[in-house]
Amino acid sequence: MPEGAVCTTSRMLGGAHSVDCRWSYPYRDILARHAFEDLLAMVTQCTDEEIVEDGARVNHPDSYDLRQFRLGESVVSLSLKDKGALGQSLVFLRASQPAS
């Protein structure tokens, strides 16, 4: 895992919950792409059941790459967002689980 993660736990509608981690890098820093690719390689070692959805809506990043995978009943989402207005590239990893 890349160093410097900021992680939180969130409750979702219907009693589901998620663990969300974020890494922040300078805008379009190659280290952000490397972190995204390293995390993607780790996730795909556990599952290759990718969820493909068209038309994902995001809050105006300059570029956006989202990958989602089903892992049992959980969904693992990994994204890379380049945000020029913030001067940052952000990597997000979310593991969400349905209510138990």
Contacts in CASP RR format, 6 or more apart in sequence:
PFRMAT RR
TARGET T0000
AUTHOR 0000-0000-0000
METHOD contacts of the structure
MODEL  1
MPEGAVCTTSRMLGGAHSVDCRWSYPYRDILARHAFEDLLAMVTQCTDEE
IVEDGARVNHPDSYDLRQFRLGESVVSLSLKDKGALGQSLVFLRASQPAS
1 39 0 8 1.000
1 42 0 8 1.000
2 23 0 8 1.000
2 35 0 8 1.000
2 38 0 8 1.000
2 39 0 8 1.000
2 91 0 8 1.000
4 23 0 8 1.000
5 21 0 8 1.000
5 22 0 8 1.000
5 23 0 8 1.000
6 21 0 8 1.000
6 22 0 8 1.000
6 23 0 8 1.000
6 24 0 8 1.000
7 19 0 8 1.000
7 20 0 8 1.000
7 21 0 8 1.000
7 22 0 8 1.000
8 19 0 8 1.000
8 20 0 8 1.000
9 17 0 8 1.000
9 18 0 8 1.000
9 19 0 8 1.000
9 20 0 8 1.000
10 17 0 8 1.000
10 18 0 8 1.000
10 19 0 8 1.000
10 20 0 8 1.000
11 17 0 8 1.000
12 18 0 8 1.000
12 96 0 8 1.000
14 99 0 8 1.000
15 98 0 8 1.000
15 99 0 8 1.000
16 96 0 8 1.000
16 97 0 8 1.000
16 98 0 8 1.000
16 99 0 8 1.000
17 96 0 8 1.000
17 97 0 8 1.000
17 99 0 8 1.000
18 94 0 8 1.000
18 95 0 8 1.000
18 96 0 8 1.000
18 97 0 8 1.000
19 94 0 8 1.000
19 95 0 8 1.000
20 92 0 8 1.000
20 93 0 8 1.000
20 94 0 8 1.000
21 92 0 8 1.000
21 93 0 8 1.000
21 94 0 8 1.000
22 90 0 8 1.000
22 91 0 8 1.000
22 92 0 8 1.000
22 93 0 8 1.000
23 32 0 8 1.000
23 35 0 8 1.000
23 90 0 8 1.000
23 91 0 8 1.000
24 88 0 8 1.000
24 89 0 8 1.000
24 90 0 8 1.000
25 31 0 8 1.000
25 32 0 8 1.000
25 35 0 8 1.000
25 88 0 8 1.000
25 89 0 8 1.000
25 90 0 8 1.000
25 91 0 8 1.000
26 87 0 8 1.000
26 88 0 8 1.000
26 89 0 8 1.000
27 82 0 8 1.000
27 83 0 8 1.000
27 84 0 8 1.000
27 86 0 8 1.000
27 87 0 8 1.000
27 88 0 8 1.000
27 89 0 8 1.000
28 82 0 8 1.000
28 89 0 8 1.000
29 89 0 8 1.000
32 80 0 8 1.000
32 82 0 8 1.000
32 89 0 8 1.000
32 90 0 8 1.000
32 91 0 8 1.000
33 80 0 8 1.000
33 89 0 8 1.000
35 91 0 8 1.000
36 65 0 8 1.000
36 78 0 8 1.000
36 80 0 8 1.000
36 91 0 8 1.000
39 78 0 8 1.000
39 91 0 8 1.000
39 93 0 8 1.000
40 67 0 8 1.000
40 78 0 8 1.000
43 67 0 8 1.000
43 69 0 8 1.000
43 71 0 8 1.000
43 76 0 8 1.000
43 78 0 8 1.000
44 69 0 8 1.000
46 69 0 8 1.000
46 71 0 8 1.000
46 76 0 8 1.000
47 69 0 8 1.000
47 70 0 8 1.000
47 71 0 8 1.000
47 72 0 8 1.000
47 76 0 8 1.000
48 69 0 8 1.000
49 69 0 8 1.000
49 70 0 8 1.000
49 71 0 8 1.000
50 67 0 8 1.000
50 68 0 8 1.000
50 69 0 8 1.000
51 68 0 8 1.000
51 69 0 8 1.000
51 70 0 8 1.000
51 75 0 8 1.000
53 68 0 8 1.000
56 64 0 8 1.000
56 66 0 8 1.000
58 64 0 8 1.000
58 66 0 8 1.000
58 81 0 8 1.000
60 83 0 8 1.000
60 85 0 8 1.000
61 81 0 8 1.000
61 82 0 8 1.000
61 83 0 8 1.000
62 82 0 8 1.000
62 83 0 8 1.000
62 84 0 8 1.000
63 80 0 8 1.000
63 81 0 8 1.000
63 82 0 8 1.000
64 79 0 8 1.000
64 80 0 8 1.000
64 81 0 8 1.000
64 82 0 8 1.000
65 79 0 8 1.000
65 80 0 8 1.000
66 77 0 8 1.000
66 78 0 8 1.000
66 79 0 8 1.000
67 77 0 8 1.000
67 78 0 8 1.000
67 79 0 8 1.000
68 75 0 8 1.000
68 76 0 8 1.000
68 77 0 8 1.000
68 78 0 8 1.000
69 75 0 8 1.000
69 76 0 8 1.000
69 77 0 8 1.000
71 95 0 8 1.000
73 97 0 8 1.000
73 98 0 8 1.000
74 95 0 8 1.000
74 96 0 8 1.000
74 97 0 8 1.000
74 98 0 8 1.000
75 94 0 8 1.000
75 95 0 8 1.000
75 96 0 8 1.000
76 93 0 8 1.000
76 94 0 8 1.000
76 95 0 8 1.000
76 96 0 8 1.000
77 92 0 8 1.000
77 93 0 8 1.000
77 94 0 8 1.000
77 96 0 8 1.000
78 91 0 8 1.000
78 92 0 8 1.000
78 93 0 8 1.000
78 94 0 8 1.000
79 91 0 8 1.000
79 92 0 8 1.000
80 89 0 8 1.000
80 90 0 8 1.000
80 91 0 8 1.000
80 92 0 8 1.000
81 89 0 8 1.000
81 90 0 8 1.000
81 92 0 8 1.000
82 89 0 8 1.000
83 89 0 8 1.000
83 90 0 8 1.000
END
